[in-house]
């Protein structure tokens, strides 16, 4: 069981559980190390990122979900109307365009289902938790630039909506599974700058929306490459839970077996240990998928309930992992304005000094445009960068400026200092494979010393001119 307030397991949980009780287990550090090693070589669709090898976190600070004065949260388009042939009526959705949205570029898309009784503005609205979370993560370099669409699951005549019972809504919501693929996606692709293809399309939802996310992702495996279901309800496939009620009626008799061509790049399910309704069915879905040989990452998280506090943590994990494999790396590059320069050989530089916290370190810098720009940046005053631990292998901080880059696929080592996405600086005490621009390497610290220096909490990186 994953505990609230600590980092969760990076692999599918294997403990057998019943409603309200389970035996806990934690992966050994050797397992964690093995998963990180796998991340450099085995991925869903490329060799540069494996979402399954990265530990999920459920200790994200409340500050990540709050509004900051220095962050651009993009633009929320409210009550966008499109015609749904599935509903036989107009429907509405809310759309979040990311900060820096550029009509000359194209972006991947995530479709989000709300919970039972909700609407299309529950997750995406001015200052809603998902709008703020995504904006903060984009600002901090933790997510790929993307468009987010908040779906309204009510798929029927709008004039009759208020008269519907819960049982009627349950089956009306099922129609959203087709509405998204048949009506909403073509509308979004026609009117906004989106990248098409399953590698650029994700679906997610919580509670009843989590069930619809599973149904949508598996019914339309050719359209959705990423599937997130947070404490999904019963009603996806036949189960014994809530038998005899409308909640139990399955949408499909079994999960379709993915082929090599349409296997999800990332399938993520999660449920809190204090969830009053959906522990059993979530873990049942996991077990069925495991028996089918369908890779998934399913977490039972101690201390969380069936509420927005939990959804926030789940969205953090999901956003951090989607669209990061190579087919959609093009999306990130297309959505980020960068200038590519050619890197040259390493050279020792005496022009910069570096401190991590209060500890001075010796760095051998690259001779490239990014380092030259960094020197200019600190010429008049030192640059203090607030760094945050990420992934168990690096500290990441925002430069506040965009530097010229010469990105290439790099497998980092402890001590490497790199530029990510033009405006993020990363200092590694472990290894990861991604597209970076090399800046330099810490030469006077061993890997053990670097882990001790960088792996025990957030810190500050200070770069100054000699």
Steps between C-alpha positions, in 0.01 A plus 500: 500500500625846417489734796368853487786745534773275361613401153302205364612184325612519138356168397158339506401407856468130555354476849157335520243718668139497615282802559632699795802280576821381342851389580757768423822458309774726372744436218860467602757758400637240263162483325494877475850507358409231248196700389712810448747300295215373286388859440810563293440213264140375494205728430145480370597639164853627512831462677498832678220478757309225677210628713474166677856526631438830677358495851163665553483760774215574737677758715466798267486825697179703507699787348503313169122541481490868596526811287841666475561861411777420250324229296305532176213251524403514136150571375177324598237493225164454670183334374638424156207361299510217248234280346488142627344249266514253789284726717292637214556846644762763567746430780759713677853454626765714667844523339833600652757641258847491656709804581677614185244336273620564146262457207791412275580192709310183588438340837398162644157480669368356826125440539375503862177344632340642817342295780134403540268800497774734384542707186754626251638771728587286803866454410569777249382845606657822623712407804373138509749254648590338168547837328733617778683167526565482128616863486739451790637176357550658157678795659724259695579290193318190631246454221484516123311797348154370413134591453258370766130445428251459787223276366133518606391139541131589468432382145129547431245776436612793711146617573429174685811500717347619828229234492735202481540258791838365610426172325416679176816711529710185543400375155500846340860539614587178313422681177785743568737216411393528136438875510865573583639288216232564235397862562727690739842391372424595137371838621815567703726386216319727253499813714822484704864430427525142616723210416298198397570131557480288813854597600372857539165426667424422865185440703457522877223511759409443863226286658225456239723696265778253574274217387418692183869565442573126513209425267599774256867409496433131439214540254707745298850359543584630154429858614629522859857415594477603866230393748459628857225376735493629858283288733282385208143384569361159425327459164799462270501118480295244697585492873338374820494844657168687548328210327133558429543877471536719194859568604590140424371485142815453288567715195712225342520128569880503507793727438602477133844347470742764369720410208862595465387798291248642748634408844466806730821691551390551860204352691467640851244416769501606863268485802524620861495257794214698658289505184152383612391362162761410240794313652376154401405584142821694433713210616280256309559695179871482577492125554305436178742715300797326659362159403454629145862611496404867462762717666361747752607695805242467777550655844310452825590808700471501878317791660313643202124506450269551200543875456684780326802472731564162343413601143760778523777257589394264221494774238850607603631151430307460177589840355866441577505179294279547196631607157863452604590204279660565163192510271375801692837654580440676169199660668711642777754635256226644279330669793817648649673787326870411499809586302720206410873546504784253441692394810876477489754317710542534878727767639598596853360841596614720784230757428226351718476381858228272628354427842242237590355632821809614689733251331728620220552254217748491212334484159651422162283701261415436137607750236164572336245776451297405807799533733602827334148633557514383862824692550335815368203440727712497818752764395343777707353300791489139624212280389320317780281216377254323730540131429251220564564127524350301215484136405754380755789594272516880452437849632315734260456878508364776278758746364243772440657546156512297180848408380600378152508122496661217305283214619608143442398170654719456807527234770614705795742404775537628854650849485360597160353849471263542206250741347147368451231665286714811464416643844552222755832398650546147637779367720517120514595268782367199304420414140224580251474495121337798327568784256727752673769759429819427690623785718769343713601233749588514868853361523595508869220286648447125495159351422450430872589859587262630234213287631569631848511858369201486265283211613382613842267785418447810289793738481633816332744513210707817486698585186719809495780657299850483645 
